[in-house]
Amino acid sequence: MRRIAIRRFVLIALIVGGAAYSIAVPRVDFEIFGVEVKRGGDTPLGLTLGLDLEGGSHLVYEARPADEDSLPSEDQMEGILKIIEKRVNSFGVAEPNIQRMGGDRVLVQLPGIGMSEGVIETQTDVSVETLSTMLRDMGRDFGNIEEIEPRRFKAELPDFKSGDLSELALRLQSAFPEAIVRLRLEEELEEGVLQGAFSELGFDSAEIVKESEYSYTVYLENLEALLSETNSGKGVESDEELIRELLNDSLGGLNFLELKRTSLTVTGGIEEAKKLIGQTAQLEIKERICLNDTQNILENCDDLQFHVDNDIGLSGDDLARAYAGTHPTLGIPVVNLEFTSDGTKIFAKHTSDIAGTRNRTAFFLDKDLIVAPIAQQAITTGRAFIQGPDFTPERVRVMAIQLESGILPVPLALIQEQQVDATLGSDSLGKSVVAGLIGMALVLLFMACYYRLPGILACLALVCYAVIVLGILKMWPVTLSLGGLAAFVLSIGMAVDANILIFERMKEELRSGRTLAAAVETGFNRAWPAIRDSNVATFITCAILFWFGNRLGTGLVTGFALTLFIGVAISMFSALTITRSFLRMIAATPVGKFAWLYSPIGQSAGEGASGRNERGRS
């Protein structure tokens, strides 16, 4: 028995210790059995909070069929809801609320998805203070800015709209005009020839570093000085093409050129979520027939006049799976594709036709060309990947989600957007926590004063209970809303109720003359049916609430039901295992002989036994 008791205490200590560690550490990141577990964040105790506590985004979409005079069908609306739910869940939003409003509208609530974020990359060393000052001088508040690695900064983008991206990028390039040009030539140049070519373009101070026999890296202090005169108002790709053409005139034999300038990329927030939800993500794969003359460097297969794109009957419908990954040798972000059996046959025939030729495989996403690579050999496994010059880990993840979830049956238009401020949620959370602490303190005080030593042990068990429940809510993770907080407080009351039932039974047994050890066992055994029946009834209620919440698309109801279910289940463990183990331990010590510590009202155990002995003698 003693070994069993020791094992039980070790088990309790491990459970409570693990739960305490999980809530004490803001972020938990580990791998178990090959599964990576990442939990926590900047919220209190690292818990996952709902829209009413953490804030987030409230979006309303309207389905707009091709025939503007008709409403979308029931099947189309059901398809829209399923696709949006799949995309949002894959995006990693905890406990979103997605439901239909009327005949043609969809409500999407995204907790924690609020202000957009972007990554600013410069081509020269810049401090956070300098960057912040220059952004303020531009008349644009970029919010909090932090350096994530040398020359790369993460910035908050308040009030950002997708149409602002081009303007902000151009203004950043004007503020930070430094650029890097990487190029590779067909043959090695004599010393000074490349420097002279850049001097003719107006870059007298260009710093040139020879990387290999034919490859060079050129550092330019002010690219705007050239572009403002010859290429004003054009984008990055046009600037790169301009430099390529100018260098071709003076050098010739230019195999590769890449221009890197100050850039701004949106990596998260509501703009990324809106793009994920509303875009159709229609993938098309075509065969690009190149018509350019390879001897003429001015003719490029990518130009419209030098290629023809032929349909090969391959689209997103032929995809079995799409997922984000990295290139096996280059390490750059890519979107991996796995085709169905029919798609594999079509893709194999296509790649065998173009293998070893100049013709290419053109990947289009929503009519926009992503990449058009050549095929060195036929690909018969049905697996391929898409890479692009501006692909980031965030972008390939969103693309993979869109491609795998399928095409929206009807285009969506965003008709309402509202940011839910987290200030009200933080205030509600703070008041709820204070109210919960006060209530729990009063309950603990009552238990300790009325039930004496068992009450004190119950208080310790309730503290263990609260730690375990919070640990489960964090590690699951369960989204905690105001309704969830109410369920947590309610489950504390039910945990106390179980202890009260047990202690009252114990008092009856002590008054009847039983020893403390016997009273503990009998009291728990007699209280168990009442505890079991009441908690089973609560579990059934939780299941009904959860079912209704899922059917009605109400995350608050499902969150309340799930939190209450967890709390009641742990309350049973707390009362029947933790409290019982504590009482058994006390009963085995000299403290167990003091009956007045366990029976505060009526006759004590000693008085009851003495009275019976006197009556027996008379």
N, C-alpha and C positions, 0 to 999 in steps of 0.2 A: 504493500500500500504506500509505503514511504517513497519507493522508487516512482510509482505512478504519480504521486503528488509532486515530486521534484520535476518529473517530465512535464507535468501540466504547467507548473510555474515557469519552466524554461520556454515552453510554447507561448504562454501569455507574454513573457518578456520579449520574445522575438517579434511577436505580432505588434505589440505596442511600440517597441523600439523602432521597428521598420516604418510604422506609420508616422511616428514622431520625426524620424529623419526625413521622410518624404515631404512633410509640411514645413520643416525647418529650413530646408534647402530651396531657394526660389526656383531653380531649374534642375530637373533630374534628367540625366542622359546616360543610358547604359544599354548594353546588349545582352540578351539572355536567349540561349538556344537559337542563335542566329537572327533573332528578332530585335530590331533597334527600338528602344523605348525613349521617347522624348516627351517630357511633361513640364508644366510650369510656365512661368512668364513673369511679367512685371506687376501682375495683380496681387492683392493680398493673399499671402500663403501660396501663391502660384496657382490658385484655383481658376478654373474656367468659368467666367462669368457671362451671364446672359445679356441681351440687349438692354434690359431695364437697369442693369448695374454697371456694365462696362461701356455702354454706348455702342454705336455702330451705324449702319445704313439702312434706310427704309426706302425701298424701290417699288414702283408700280409700273408694270409693263402692259401694253395693249397689243393684242394679236391683230395683225392687219393682212388679211388674205389678198390675193391678186384682185379679186372682185371686191371693190370697196363697198359695194351696196349689200354685201352678205356678211353674216357672222361666221366665225370658224365653227367647224363641226365639233361634236362632243369628243370624237376620236382624236381630232387635232389638238384640242385643249388638254386631253389626258396625256398625249404624247409630249406636249410642251412641258407640262408639270413634271413628268418623269425625267426628261432630258435635263431640265434646270436642276432638279434635285440631284441627279447623278453628277452634274458638273460641279455644283456647289459643294457636295460632300467630298468629291475628289480634290477640290481646291483646299480643303482643310478647315472649312468654317464649322465651328462647333455649334450644334443645336440651332440650325437655321429654321426660320419659319417661312414656309412656302405654301401658299394656298391660293385658290381661285377666288376671284371677286367678280361676281356677275357672269355674263356670258362670254366676255372676251378679254378679261383683265386678270393679271397674276400679281399677287403681292409677294415680295421677297424681302425678308428682314435678315440682316447679316450681322450678328454680334461681333464686336471687335474689329469690323472692317470699316474704317472711317477715312481719315486723311490719307491722301495718296502719298507715296514715297518714291523717290527717284535716286539714281546713282549718277553723280557728276564725276567724270574722269578728265583730268587735265594732263597735259604733256610736259608739265614743268612742276617743280616742287612748290607747293602752295600750303600755307598754314590755314587752319580752320578760321582763325581770326581775320586773316586777309581775305579769304573767300567770303566770309559773312559780311565784311565791310563792303566789298565790291558788289555783292548781291543787294545790299541795302541801297547802295548808290544807284543801282539799276531801277530802283523804285518797286522792287518785288520782295515781299517777305517770304523767305523760304523756310521759316520755322527752324526747328532744331537741326543742326548740322554736326555730324561726327565723321571722323576719318576712320575708314574700315581697313585700309591698307595704303601704302604710299601712293599718292596721286589719285586715290579713289575715295569719294566721300558719299555718305548717305545723307539725304536731306528730306525733310518734310515739305510737302507741297500743298499748303492750305489753299482752298478755293481753286484747285487745279481742274481744268477741263482739257479733254483730249485735243481740242483745237489749239491749245496754248503751246503745245510741245515744240512746233517748228519755230515759233517766235522766241521762246525761251532759249532754245538751242542756239539760234543765231546770235542772240544777245550775249550768251556765255562765250561763244567763239570770238565775238568782238572784244569782250573783256579780257579773255585769255587767248591771244592769237598764236601762241606757240603751237608748232606742229612737228610731226615726225613722218618722214617718208622712207619707206623700205622698198628697195628695188633690186632686181636681179637682171643682169645683162647676158647677152649671148656670148660675149667675149670680154676678156680683161682689158681695161682701159689703161692708157698711159697716165702717169702721175700728173695731176692738174687738169685733166680733160673734164672730169665730172665737176670739179670746182668751177671751172670756167663756164660750163653749161648752166649751173645754177646762178653764177654771177650775171650771165646774160639775161636771166629771168628776173633780176633785181635782188637776189639773195647773196649779197657780197659777204655777209657774215655767216653763211651756212657752215655748220660743223659736220664734216663727213667722216664716218667711221667705216673702215673696210672690215666686213664680217668674215668673208671668205674670198675665194678667187674671183667670183662674179657677183657677189652680194654686198650691198652697201646699206648703211643706215645714215640718213641725213637729218640733222636737227635744224629747224628753222625757227627764228625768233619771232617773226611777224608775218604770218601767211596773209593777213588781211591787206597788207601793202600791195601785194600783187592782185589779189582777187577783187579789191575794190575798184580797180581800173579795168580789168578784163573779164570779170565774171560776177559782177555785182548782182546780189539777190538770188543766186543759185544755191542749191543744196550741196551737201557733202559729196555725193556721188558725182555731181557735175564738176566740182572743184578737183576731184581726183582725176576725172577724165581730161580736164583742161591741162593739168600738170603732165599727164601722160603724153598728150599730143604735143605739148611744147618741148618736152624732153626727146620725144621721137624725132622731131625736126633737127635737133642738134646732135643727138647720140645715135639713134637708130638701134635696131636689135634689142629692144626692151622686152624682156620676157614677162616680167612681173613688176607691178607697182602697187603699193598700198599706202594710203594717206590716213594718218591718225591725228585727229584734232580733239579739242575739248568737246565732250559730248554729254548729253543728258538722256538717260534712259529711265522710263517709268517702270518700277519693279514691284509695286504693290499698292494696296489701298483700294479705294472704291473704283477708280478708273480701270484698274486691272480686273476687278470683279465684274464691272459692267461689260467689259470687253468679253470676258469669259461667258457671261450669261446670254448676252444678246446677239453675238455673232453667229452666223450660220455654220462656219467652219466646213465649207464644202471643198473636199480634196479632189483634184483632177490630175491625172498623170498622162502626159502626152509625149509623142515622139517628135523631137525637134530635128528637122532636116536642115543641116547647115549648107548655105549656098555661097558663102564667102570664099574669096580667093586667098588661100593660105600664104601666097607670096606677097600679098598686099597687106601691110600692117595696118592700113587705115580701114580695112574691112574686118568687121567683127561679127561672129555668129550671133552675138547677143542683140545686135541692132535689128530693128524690125524688117529692114529691107533685105537682110541677108539670112533669113531663116523662115521656115514654114512649120507650124505646129499641127501635127495630125493626131486625131483622136484614136486611141487604141482600145477603147472600151473599158478603161480601168478608172475607178473612182473610189470615194470613201466607203461606198457600199460593199466593196470587195475587201475591206479591212477586217481582220479578226481581232487585232490588238494594236494599240499605239501607246508607247510609254517613253518617258524621258530617260536619257542616258548620256554617256560621253563617248567620244570617238576612241576606239581601242588603242590607237597610236598617237594621235594628236592631242587627245585629252580635252577637246572642245565639246560644248554641249550639242547634242543631236537628238532628233526624234526618231526612235526606232519603230519600224512598221513590220507587222506580220500579216500576210494576206491569207484569205480563205483559199480553199482548194482550187476554186475557179480562178481567183485572182492570181494564185501562184502560177497557173498554167499560162495565163495571159502575160504576166510579167516575165516569165522565163522565155517565152517566144520573142517578146519585144527586146529583151537584153541580148538574146542570141543573134537577133537581126542587126543590132547596132554595135556589137562587140568588135573592137578593133577598128571602128570607123570614126569619122568626125561627128557623126550624129549623136544626139544626146537624149537623156531622159529628163523631161521638164516637169517639175512638181509645182502645181498651182494650188494656192489656198485662198478661197474666196476670190478667184480670178486673178490674184496677184502671184507673179512668179516668185517662188522661194529660192530655188536652186535648179540648175540644169547641168548635171554632171555627165561625163562620158562613162561608158561601161568597158572595162578592160576585158571582161569575160562574161559569159552568160550566168545569170543568177537564178538558180533553179530551186533554191531552198524556200522561196517565198518570204525571205527576210531582207529588208533594206533599211536605210536610214536617210534622214534629211538633215543637211547641215546648211548653215547660212552665215554670211559674214558678220551679221549683227545679232546672232543668236546668243542669248544669255540663259543661265539655268532656269530663271523664272519664266522666260518666254517659251522655252521648249516644254516646260511643264504645263503651261496653259494650253499650248497647241496640242499636246498629247491628250489632254482632257477633252478638248473640243472634238478632236478627230474620233476618239474612241466612243464618245457619247452619241455621236451621230449628228445628222443635220436637223435643225428645227423644222418641223412640218409647215410652220407659218412664220413669216418674219415678225419680229417683235420691235415695238417702238417704246422707248422710255418716256412716260408721260408725267411722272412725278418722282422727285428725288428729295429725300430729307435726311439730314444728318442728325442722329440722336445724340445729344450731348451727354458725355459721361459724368458731368458735374452733378446732375440730379441723381444719377445712379450711385455715385460715390457718397453723396449725402445720405441717400436711403440705406446704402450698405453700412455706413458708419453708425447711423441711428439703430439699424437692426442689430448690429453686433453689440452695441452698448445695451440695448434692451435685452438681448439674449444673455449677455453676461450678468446683468442684474437679476434676471429671472432665474438663471442657473445658481447664482450665489444665494438667493432666497431659498431655493429648493434644497441646496446643500445644507444651509443653516437649519432649516426645518428638520431634515433627516438626522443631522447630528444631534440636535437638541432633543428630539422626540424619541428617537430609537437608540440613542447613546452609541455604544461601540459598534453595533451592526450598522447604524446610520453612518458613522464615520467611514466604515469599510465600504458602504454603498457609495459614499461620496468619491472615494478613490476609484471605485469601479466605474462611476459615471465619467470621471475625468479620462480614464482609459477608453471608455466608450466614445467620448467626443473626439479623442485623438484618432482612433481607428476609423471613425466615419469620415472625418476630414481627409485622412490619408486615402481612403477609397475614392472619395469624390475627386481628389486630385489625380490619382493614378489611373482612374477608369478611362478617360476623364468624363465626369458628368457636368453639364452646364448648370451653374447655380444661378437661379433667378430669385426674385423676392419670394415667389411661391415656393421655391426650393428651400430658402431660409426658413419659411414658416413650417415646412415639412420637417426640417431638421429640429427645430424647437419642439414641435409636436412629438417627434420621436423621443426626445429627451423626457418629456412627460410620461410617455408610455414605458420608458425604461425605469423611471421612478415607480410607476404603478406596479410593475412586476416585483420590484424589491419590497414594496409595501405589503403585497400579498404574501410574500415569503416570510417577512418578519412577523406579521400577525399570526401566521400559522406557527412560527417558532415560539412566540409568546404563549400560545395555548399549550404547546407541548411542555414548555418550561413550567407553567403553572400546574400541569398534571404531574410533575415530579420527575420528568425525564432529565437525563444529563444533557449538557450542552451539545455534545457530539451527536447524541441520538436526536435531540430537538432539531439540529441543523438538517440532518438527513430526512427526518420525517416531515419537517416543515417544507422542504423543497419538493419532496415527492407529492405532498398533498396540494401544494400550490400549482404544480405543473399543469394539471388539466385545465384550470382556469386561464393560466397564462397562454397555453397552447391554443385554446379555443378563441380567445380574444384576438390573438395575433394572426391566426389563420383567417379570421373574418377581415382583419385589416389588410392582409395580403390579397384577398379576393377583391376588396374595394380598390386597392392599388392597381390590380390587373384591369379592372373595369375602366378606371380613370385613364390608364395608359392606352387602352384600346380606343376609347373615345377621343383622346388627344391625338392619336395617330390618324384616326378617320377624319377628324375635323381640321387637321393641320395646325393644331394649337400647341406650340412648344411649351407654354407655361404649364398646361395641364399635365403633359407627359413628364416634364421636369419635376413637378410636384409629386407625381405618382412614383417616379423612380427614386427620388430622394427619400420619400417616406418609406418605401419598401426596404431600401438599404438600411435606413435608421432603425426600423423595427427589427429587422433580421439581426443587426449587431446588438440591439438592446437585449434580445434573447440570449445571445452569447455572453453579454456582460453580466446579466443577472444570474444565469444558470451555471456559468463557468467561472468568471472572474470573482464575483461576490462569494460564490460557494467555496472557491479555493481559499479565499481570504478567511472565511469563517472556520473552515476546517483547520487551517493553520493555527488560528487563535485558540480553537478548542483543544488543541494538543499542547498548549502552553499553560503555565500556572495562571494566566489571566482568565482562562476558562472557568476557574473555580468561583469567580466573583459573579454570582447570578444577578446581582442588582445592576450590572452593566448591560444586561440584555432584556430585563423585564421592568421597565420604568413605571408601570402602573399596576395596580392590583397586588396580589400576593407574590412575593418572590418565590423562586424555586425552593429555597431553604425553608421559608415559612410554610409553604404548602406541604412539604414533606413532614415537617415537625407536627403540623396540625393533625395529619392523618395518623401519625404514631400515637398522639395523645388519645385520639378517639379509639384507636385500637386497644389501648391499655384499659380504657374505662369500660 
